[in-house]
């Protein structure tokens, strides 16, 4: 009789295990292999000459020392099949750029292989470094130089223009748009994995016998916590630091602009 009871429990447990595996695959599908945040310039694509990188680093350090604004430049070898907008937003959140209370971070991301560039702006700077001004910088200052193969020059010019906007009256550039284009998928992208997790937990409790729930839940939580320590996920649940440099806990809601060449 006891054996029959144990056999009756196997199908629900197997189904719960299958659902866990499926959830693990969904989570991995949402993961990006982000480079570590090792400094103010993270040139993973190796397209910025060292003298240019050193000049940019000095300018970014000066900007942060004077204003608290944390501007970081990053190049990547690949966007891993995604568009640059969600990739840049996820990278910004993973690195937690800018101060936590002010959200005053900016990410300048260049993907040479996909011919894409984006300026991702923290919540606290969206009123200053607007979408329109970001678009002007990517289109006029950077894209033409990238098209000519001058990545170092284009990135440095973009950095100079971003710093100018952040430290001077932006009305000297262009009239600000009355309405800003708002990304409606940012919140959903960030909550997607948690919705999937909640659905999995609900089904798991519904199918699993009460006597088995405690042990399996402890096992699943352990698996999720251990997997969360490697790699980055949409929504920026964690960050990296290295070389004495790290983000300050800031976040971005998708403000900024992208360009291509």
PyMOL commands that set and color helices and strands:
alter all, ss='L'
color gray80, all
select helices_A, chain A and resi 2-29+50-67+84-95+112-114+123-125+131-147+151-167+170-172+186-207+210-227
alter helices_A, ss='H'
color red, helices_A
select strands_A, chain A and resi 31-32+41-43+70-75+105-111+116-121+232-233+255-260
alter strands_A, ss='S'
color yellow, strands_A
deselect
rebuild
show_as cartoon
